[in-house]
Amino acid sequence: MQLLLTHHARERVKLRGINYRWIQECLIHSKFIKDHPRDPSLKIVHYWIQSKRKWLKVIVRFSEESSLIITAHFDRNFKGILP
């Protein structure tokens, strides 16, 4: 599956020091996926980044051919269960 980033996502990932590999891991391994409350075509995905000791939050639109990343950031408010 191809991973695409919007212009906004590319700028934010660079600004926030988010590794592209972390986004890939988030989309492949996360068990915390929910619908976006305002746009049913989007998903909110969380993944624990052990090396940063932070939760990565990715907003994504999935399709059969690709995953379009809308934005990504470290989420201080998410209270998931640590792996």
Summary of the structure (lengths in Angstrom):
residues: 83
radius of gyration: 11.9
end to end distance: 25.3
largest distance: 31.7
contacts: 208
relative contact order: 0.27
helix: 24%
strand: 40%
